[in-house]
Amino acid sequence: MSDPATVHVHPVDAALAARIATLQLAPGQYPYVGDVAFNLADARRDPMSDAMAVMAGDQAIGFYRLDLTPRAVIGRELPAPHLGLRSLLLGREWQGRGLGTAAMHACCVDIRRRHPDRRWLALLVDCGNHAAIAAYRRTGFRATGERRAVGSWPQQLMLRRLDPPASAPFPLPH
């Protein structure tokens, strides 16, 4: 059941939460993503967040968090309304199959349906996490050149335009 065409996203309910909390990451990913169960519980507690399951058919394969606040993730407004993306992960047994790209596509389709007023998706990614940066670029994110210190880790701001599609050229806001 690893066909990217079967990948979709769904708000996390109690049954999905139990399944997502058991997902394991590759050992080197924990410093970037953190504890899966903690991130899931934190997102579910926050009324300004959507805890989202990444599904392949009926199998929970991943998780992400959408932050809905006007200054989500980056602490400032953008020229158009945005959402913040945090804690994106796929379980280690699902990685390397193209499912991350399919998950980002499904995420953006879902955002356009449920949050049609939002024009940007923003995230911060660890500057040393080259695999994640490359994966985000493949799915339409662009680095802005803006960097933030999050704890002792330097983070890079990346943005993805939601409308028009990410493949269309667009100016990055400063």
N, C-alpha and C positions, 0 to 999 in steps of 0.2 A: 504494500500500500504506500509506495513512495512516489507515485505519480504526481508531479507538481500541479497538474490540472485538478487534483482532488483537494488541494490546500484551500482552506477558508479560515476565517476568524470568527470568534463568537465571544460575547461577554462571559466572564467567568461566573459560574454559579457554584454552589457548594460541592456538587459532584465533580465538576471539572477542577475545582481548587484542590481536592484530594489527589487527583491524578497528576496535576501539574507539580504539586509539592514534591513528588517522587522523582521528577526529572533530574538527571545527573549531567553535569558539565565535564568537559575534559579538565584535568587538574590545572592546566595553565590558564584557564578561563575564569576561575573564581576571583582573582584580583580585579578583573574588569567588570564582572557581572555581580558578584556577591552571592549571598545565599538565596536560593530560589524561593524557599518557603517564606523567608523574611520579606523579600521584595513583593511576593504575591499578597501576603497579609497586609503589608503597608499600603499597597495600592487599593485593596478592598476596603480598608478603613477610611480612606480619604474620599470625601464626597465630590472632590474636584478631579478625580482620576477615574479612568475606565481601566479595569483589569481585564485583559483580553487573552483568550486562549488561541493558540495557533493549532489548527486541526488538519490532519490528513485523513480524510474520510471521517471515521468516528474515533480516531486515535488522537489524544492530546499529545502534540510533539513539541510545543513551545509556549512561550508567554511573552507578553510585553505590556507596558503601561503607557497609557495616553494621559498626559496632564492637560487639563482643560483651562487652567487659569490664564488670564491675559498675558502674564509675564512668564509663562511656563518655561522651565528649564534654563533659559538664558537671563532671566531677571530684568528684561526690558521689552518694550513693545517693538514689533516689526512694522513695516509700512502697511501690512495687511494682517488680518487676524491669523493666528497660528495655534498649533497644538504642539506639545512637547512629547517626544518619544523617549522612554527610559526602559531599562531592564530587559531589552530584547534578548531572547535566548532561544536556542533549539537544544533539545536533549542531545547528548553526544552521539547516541545511536542513529540520529536523524541527520547529522551534519554531513556535508560533502555530497549531497544528492541534488542540489539545486533548489532545495525546499526553502532556504532563506530568501532567495529571490522571489519565489512564489509567495511566501509569507508577506513580504513587503508589498507586493502587488495587491494581495488580498486586503492588507491593512489600509492601503490608500483607497481602494474601492469602497471599503467600509466607511472610511472617514468622509469621502465625498457623499455617501448616502446619508449618514447620520449627522454629519456636521458640515452641511454644504456652504456655510458662511466662512469656513476656514480655508486659507489659501496657501499656507506653508506648514511644513512639518519640520520641527527643529530638534536637534539632538547634540549632545556633547559626547565625544568619543576620546578615549585616552590616546594621546599622541603616539604612544608606543605600540598601540594595538593595530598593527599594519594590516592584519587579515580583516578586521572589522572595517577599517577605513576603505579598503578595496571593495569589500562586499557592499558597503553603503554607496560607493560610487557607481557600482554596477546597477544599483536600483534607483539611480537618479539624484542622489544627494550630491551636493557640491560643497567643498570647503570654502568658508568665507575669508579665511586668513585670521579670524578672531580666535584668540586663545584665552582660556580661563584656568585659574588654579582651583582645583577642587581637592581640598585637603592638600596633600603634597604632590598630587598627580596633575601634570599639565593636560588640559583637555582642549580639543579642537571643536569649534562650532561648525556643524554641517547643516545645510538646509535642503529641503526638497520642495519644489513647487507642486501643489496639488491640482491646480487648475490654471492654465492648461496643463496637459500631461508633462511629466518630468523631462521628456525628451525635447521639449520646445526650449529654445534659448531664453534665458531670463537674466536680468541684472540681479546680483546679490545685494541685499540691503546692507548698509553699514551702520 
